[in-house]
Amino acid sequence: MTEETLIALLNYDWLVRNRGLDAVALDWDSNTLVHGDGGTTMETLCDPGFTPATSGDWAQRSADAAQESTPWAAPGGPSGYSA
């Protein structure tokens, strides 16, 4: 997974978990991320710091969480994937 994709997923996940699924939407026709009373372009999801999930040392926190919650993601694990 690319870093850009990971950032976008972390930001979207944070928005859905903290604002609710009914308050966050992707409008594919207009390339808009709709949230709250407004919105922004979907590309904003790729910006580190757009939400608290990607602020500060998000990459290290993400790697630490992956190692703690997915033992199969460790080097040499069953999937062969290394986080």
Chimera marker file (.cmm) of the C-alpha trace (Angstrom):
<marker_set name="trace">
<marker id="1" x="0.000" y="0.000" z="0.000" r="1" g="1" b="0" radius="0.5"/>
<marker id="2" x="1.338" y="3.429" z="-0.841" r="1" g="1" b="0" radius="0.5"/>
<marker id="3" x="1.859" y="6.043" z="1.859" r="1" g="1" b="0" radius="0.5"/>
<marker id="4" x="-0.704" y="8.285" z="0.140" r="1" g="1" b="0" radius="0.5"/>
<marker id="5" x="-3.327" y="5.529" z="0.279" r="1" g="1" b="0" radius="0.5"/>
<marker id="6" x="-2.606" y="4.811" z="3.928" r="1" g="1" b="0" radius="0.5"/>
<marker id="7" x="-2.946" y="8.489" z="4.838" r="1" g="1" b="0" radius="0.5"/>
<marker id="8" x="-6.258" y="8.741" z="2.957" r="1" g="1" b="0" radius="0.5"/>
<marker id="9" x="-7.653" y="5.648" z="4.673" r="1" g="1" b="0" radius="0.5"/>
<marker id="10" x="-6.544" y="6.801" z="8.119" r="1" g="1" b="0" radius="0.5"/>
<marker id="11" x="-8.113" y="10.224" z="7.578" r="1" g="1" b="0" radius="0.5"/>
<marker id="12" x="-11.376" y="8.782" z="6.240" r="1" g="1" b="0" radius="0.5"/>
<marker id="13" x="-11.529" y="6.245" z="9.069" r="1" g="1" b="0" radius="0.5"/>
<marker id="14" x="-11.051" y="9.027" z="11.644" r="1" g="1" b="0" radius="0.5"/>
<marker id="15" x="-13.805" y="11.133" z="10.085" r="1" g="1" b="0" radius="0.5"/>
<marker id="16" x="-16.284" y="8.241" z="10.044" r="1" g="1" b="0" radius="0.5"/>
<marker id="17" x="-15.462" y="7.117" z="13.587" r="1" g="1" b="0" radius="0.5"/>
<marker id="18" x="-15.578" y="10.624" z="15.063" r="1" g="1" b="0" radius="0.5"/>
<marker id="19" x="-18.305" y="12.332" z="13.038" r="1" g="1" b="0" radius="0.5"/>
<marker id="20" x="-20.426" y="9.338" z="12.165" r="1" g="1" b="0" radius="0.5"/>
<marker id="21" x="-21.149" y="7.514" z="8.953" r="1" g="1" b="0" radius="0.5"/>
<marker id="22" x="-24.177" y="9.709" z="8.275" r="1" g="1" b="0" radius="0.5"/>
<marker id="23" x="-22.047" y="12.879" z="8.465" r="1" g="1" b="0" radius="0.5"/>
<marker id="24" x="-19.304" y="11.826" z="6.028" r="1" g="1" b="0" radius="0.5"/>
<marker id="25" x="-19.721" y="10.995" z="2.348" r="1" g="1" b="0" radius="0.5"/>
<marker id="26" x="-17.762" y="10.781" z="-0.874" r="1" g="1" b="0" radius="0.5"/>
<marker id="27" x="-19.447" y="12.424" z="-3.855" r="1" g="1" b="0" radius="0.5"/>
<marker id="28" x="-17.676" y="10.755" z="-6.756" r="1" g="1" b="0" radius="0.5"/>
<marker id="29" x="-19.317" y="12.915" z="-9.433" r="1" g="1" b="0" radius="0.5"/>
<marker id="30" x="-17.947" y="16.143" z="-7.971" r="1" g="1" b="0" radius="0.5"/>
<marker id="31" x="-14.776" y="14.656" z="-6.437" r="1" g="1" b="0" radius="0.5"/>
<marker id="32" x="-15.899" y="16.019" z="-3.068" r="1" g="1" b="0" radius="0.5"/>
<marker id="33" x="-15.472" y="14.759" z="0.466" r="1" g="1" b="0" radius="0.5"/>
<marker id="34" x="-18.631" y="15.945" z="2.193" r="1" g="1" b="0" radius="0.5"/>
<marker id="35" x="-18.431" y="16.354" z="5.969" r="1" g="1" b="0" radius="0.5"/>
<marker id="36" x="-20.327" y="18.482" z="8.426" r="1" g="1" b="0" radius="0.5"/>
<marker id="37" x="-21.883" y="21.518" z="6.764" r="1" g="1" b="0" radius="0.5"/>
<marker id="38" x="-19.304" y="21.688" z="3.999" r="1" g="1" b="0" radius="0.5"/>
<marker id="39" x="-16.743" y="19.731" z="2.135" r="1" g="1" b="0" radius="0.5"/>
<marker id="40" x="-13.432" y="19.668" z="0.369" r="1" g="1" b="0" radius="0.5"/>
<marker id="41" x="-11.830" y="17.859" z="-2.534" r="1" g="1" b="0" radius="0.5"/>
<marker id="42" x="-11.194" y="14.165" z="-2.026" r="1" g="1" b="0" radius="0.5"/>
<marker id="43" x="-7.478" y="14.810" z="-2.445" r="1" g="1" b="0" radius="0.5"/>
<marker id="44" x="-7.528" y="16.439" z="0.987" r="1" g="1" b="0" radius="0.5"/>
<marker id="45" x="-7.841" y="12.955" z="2.459" r="1" g="1" b="0" radius="0.5"/>
<marker id="46" x="-4.235" y="12.387" z="1.304" r="1" g="1" b="0" radius="0.5"/>
<marker id="47" x="-2.904" y="15.315" z="3.344" r="1" g="1" b="0" radius="0.5"/>
<marker id="48" x="-1.022" y="14.376" z="6.514" r="1" g="1" b="0" radius="0.5"/>
<marker id="49" x="-2.527" y="16.324" z="9.403" r="1" g="1" b="0" radius="0.5"/>
<marker id="50" x="-5.997" y="16.636" z="7.849" r="1" g="1" b="0" radius="0.5"/>
<marker id="51" x="-7.289" y="14.748" z="10.905" r="1" g="1" b="0" radius="0.5"/>
<marker id="52" x="-5.648" y="13.844" z="14.228" r="1" g="1" b="0" radius="0.5"/>
<marker id="53" x="-5.116" y="10.329" z="12.844" r="1" g="1" b="0" radius="0.5"/>
<marker id="54" x="-2.357" y="11.633" z="10.563" r="1" g="1" b="0" radius="0.5"/>
<marker id="55" x="-0.909" y="14.428" z="12.648" r="1" g="1" b="0" radius="0.5"/>
<marker id="56" x="2.485" y="14.243" z="14.313" r="1" g="1" b="0" radius="0.5"/>
<marker id="57" x="4.327" y="10.944" z="14.046" r="1" g="1" b="0" radius="0.5"/>
<marker id="58" x="1.404" y="9.077" z="12.480" r="1" g="1" b="0" radius="0.5"/>
<marker id="59" x="3.619" y="6.695" z="10.488" r="1" g="1" b="0" radius="0.5"/>
<marker id="60" x="5.304" y="5.309" z="13.594" r="1" g="1" b="0" radius="0.5"/>
<marker id="61" x="2.002" y="5.026" z="15.476" r="1" g="1" b="0" radius="0.5"/>
<marker id="62" x="0.491" y="3.207" z="12.508" r="1" g="1" b="0" radius="0.5"/>
<marker id="63" x="3.422" y="0.793" z="12.256" r="1" g="1" b="0" radius="0.5"/>
<marker id="64" x="3.317" y="0.131" z="16.015" r="1" g="1" b="0" radius="0.5"/>
<marker id="65" x="-0.427" y="-0.527" z="15.925" r="1" g="1" b="0" radius="0.5"/>
<marker id="66" x="-0.071" y="-2.868" z="12.955" r="1" g="1" b="0" radius="0.5"/>
<marker id="67" x="2.569" y="-4.915" z="14.743" r="1" g="1" b="0" radius="0.5"/>
<marker id="68" x="0.488" y="-5.128" z="17.925" r="1" g="1" b="0" radius="0.5"/>
<marker id="69" x="-2.824" y="-5.997" z="16.295" r="1" g="1" b="0" radius="0.5"/>
<marker id="70" x="-1.740" y="-8.156" z="13.360" r="1" g="1" b="0" radius="0.5"/>
<marker id="71" x="0.935" y="-10.678" z="14.301" r="1" g="1" b="0" radius="0.5"/>
<marker id="72" x="0.678" y="-12.203" z="10.813" r="1" g="1" b="0" radius="0.5"/>
<marker id="73" x="1.974" y="-8.896" z="9.383" r="1" g="1" b="0" radius="0.5"/>
<marker id="74" x="5.327" y="-9.331" z="11.076" r="1" g="1" b="0" radius="0.5"/>
<marker id="75" x="8.276" y="-10.227" z="8.850" r="1" g="1" b="0" radius="0.5"/>
<marker id="76" x="8.228" y="-13.931" z="8.264" r="1" g="1" b="0" radius="0.5"/>
<marker id="77" x="4.570" y="-14.195" z="9.312" r="1" g="1" b="0" radius="0.5"/>
<marker id="78" x="2.126" y="-16.457" z="7.487" r="1" g="1" b="0" radius="0.5"/>
<marker id="79" x="1.306" y="-13.848" z="4.827" r="1" g="1" b="0" radius="0.5"/>
<marker id="80" x="4.929" y="-12.936" z="4.177" r="1" g="1" b="0" radius="0.5"/>
<marker id="81" x="3.907" y="-9.291" z="4.488" r="1" g="1" b="0" radius="0.5"/>
<marker id="82" x="6.076" y="-6.957" z="6.467" r="1" g="1" b="0" radius="0.5"/>
<marker id="83" x="4.581" y="-3.750" z="7.816" r="1" g="1" b="0" radius="0.5"/>
<link id1="1" id2="2" r="1" g="1" b="0" radius="0.2"/>
<link id1="2" id2="3" r="1" g="1" b="0" radius="0.2"/>
<link id1="3" id2="4" r="1" g="1" b="0" radius="0.2"/>
<link id1="4" id2="5" r="1" g="1" b="0" radius="0.2"/>
<link id1="5" id2="6" r="1" g="1" b="0" radius="0.2"/>
<link id1="6" id2="7" r="1" g="1" b="0" radius="0.2"/>
<link id1="7" id2="8" r="1" g="1" b="0" radius="0.2"/>
<link id1="8" id2="9" r="1" g="1" b="0" radius="0.2"/>
<link id1="9" id2="10" r="1" g="1" b="0" radius="0.2"/>
<link id1="10" id2="11" r="1" g="1" b="0" radius="0.2"/>
<link id1="11" id2="12" r="1" g="1" b="0" radius="0.2"/>
<link id1="12" id2="13" r="1" g="1" b="0" radius="0.2"/>
<link id1="13" id2="14" r="1" g="1" b="0" radius="0.2"/>
<link id1="14" id2="15" r="1" g="1" b="0" radius="0.2"/>
<link id1="15" id2="16" r="1" g="1" b="0" radius="0.2"/>
<link id1="16" id2="17" r="1" g="1" b="0" radius="0.2"/>
<link id1="17" id2="18" r="1" g="1" b="0" radius="0.2"/>
<link id1="18" id2="19" r="1" g="1" b="0" radius="0.2"/>
<link id1="19" id2="20" r="1" g="1" b="0" radius="0.2"/>
<link id1="20" id2="21" r="1" g="1" b="0" radius="0.2"/>
<link id1="21" id2="22" r="1" g="1" b="0" radius="0.2"/>
<link id1="22" id2="23" r="1" g="1" b="0" radius="0.2"/>
<link id1="23" id2="24" r="1" g="1" b="0" radius="0.2"/>
<link id1="24" id2="25" r="1" g="1" b="0" radius="0.2"/>
<link id1="25" id2="26" r="1" g="1" b="0" radius="0.2"/>
<link id1="26" id2="27" r="1" g="1" b="0" radius="0.2"/>
<link id1="27" id2="28" r="1" g="1" b="0" radius="0.2"/>
<link id1="28" id2="29" r="1" g="1" b="0" radius="0.2"/>
<link id1="29" id2="30" r="1" g="1" b="0" radius="0.2"/>
<link id1="30" id2="31" r="1" g="1" b="0" radius="0.2"/>
<link id1="31" id2="32" r="1" g="1" b="0" radius="0.2"/>
<link id1="32" id2="33" r="1" g="1" b="0" radius="0.2"/>
<link id1="33" id2="34" r="1" g="1" b="0" radius="0.2"/>
<link id1="34" id2="35" r="1" g="1" b="0" radius="0.2"/>
<link id1="35" id2="36" r="1" g="1" b="0" radius="0.2"/>
<link id1="36" id2="37" r="1" g="1" b="0" radius="0.2"/>
<link id1="37" id2="38" r="1" g="1" b="0" radius="0.2"/>
<link id1="38" id2="39" r="1" g="1" b="0" radius="0.2"/>
<link id1="39" id2="40" r="1" g="1" b="0" radius="0.2"/>
<link id1="40" id2="41" r="1" g="1" b="0" radius="0.2"/>
<link id1="41" id2="42" r="1" g="1" b="0" radius="0.2"/>
<link id1="42" id2="43" r="1" g="1" b="0" radius="0.2"/>
<link id1="43" id2="44" r="1" g="1" b="0" radius="0.2"/>
<link id1="44" id2="45" r="1" g="1" b="0" radius="0.2"/>
<link id1="45" id2="46" r="1" g="1" b="0" radius="0.2"/>
<link id1="46" id2="47" r="1" g="1" b="0" radius="0.2"/>
<link id1="47" id2="48" r="1" g="1" b="0" radius="0.2"/>
<link id1="48" id2="49" r="1" g="1" b="0" radius="0.2"/>
<link id1="49" id2="50" r="1" g="1" b="0" radius="0.2"/>
<link id1="50" id2="51" r="1" g="1" b="0" radius="0.2"/>
<link id1="51" id2="52" r="1" g="1" b="0" radius="0.2"/>
<link id1="52" id2="53" r="1" g="1" b="0" radius="0.2"/>
<link id1="53" id2="54" r="1" g="1" b="0" radius="0.2"/>
<link id1="54" id2="55" r="1" g="1" b="0" radius="0.2"/>
<link id1="55" id2="56" r="1" g="1" b="0" radius="0.2"/>
<link id1="56" id2="57" r="1" g="1" b="0" radius="0.2"/>
<link id1="57" id2="58" r="1" g="1" b="0" radius="0.2"/>
<link id1="58" id2="59" r="1" g="1" b="0" radius="0.2"/>
<link id1="59" id2="60" r="1" g="1" b="0" radius="0.2"/>
<link id1="60" id2="61" r="1" g="1" b="0" radius="0.2"/>
<link id1="61" id2="62" r="1" g="1" b="0" radius="0.2"/>
<link id1="62" id2="63" r="1" g="1" b="0" radius="0.2"/>
<link id1="63" id2="64" r="1" g="1" b="0" radius="0.2"/>
<link id1="64" id2="65" r="1" g="1" b="0" radius="0.2"/>
<link id1="65" id2="66" r="1" g="1" b="0" radius="0.2"/>
<link id1="66" id2="67" r="1" g="1" b="0" radius="0.2"/>
<link id1="67" id2="68" r="1" g="1" b="0" radius="0.2"/>
<link id1="68" id2="69" r="1" g="1" b="0" radius="0.2"/>
<link id1="69" id2="70" r="1" g="1" b="0" radius="0.2"/>
<link id1="70" id2="71" r="1" g="1" b="0" radius="0.2"/>
<link id1="71" id2="72" r="1" g="1" b="0" radius="0.2"/>
<link id1="72" id2="73" r="1" g="1" b="0" radius="0.2"/>
<link id1="73" id2="74" r="1" g="1" b="0" radius="0.2"/>
<link id1="74" id2="75" r="1" g="1" b="0" radius="0.2"/>
<link id1="75" id2="76" r="1" g="1" b="0" radius="0.2"/>
<link id1="76" id2="77" r="1" g="1" b="0" radius="0.2"/>
<link id1="77" id2="78" r="1" g="1" b="0" radius="0.2"/>
<link id1="78" id2="79" r="1" g="1" b="0" radius="0.2"/>
<link id1="79" id2="80" r="1" g="1" b="0" radius="0.2"/>
<link id1="80" id2="81" r="1" g="1" b="0" radius="0.2"/>
<link id1="81" id2="82" r="1" g="1" b="0" radius="0.2"/>
<link id1="82" id2="83" r="1" g="1" b="0" radius="0.2"/>
</marker_set>
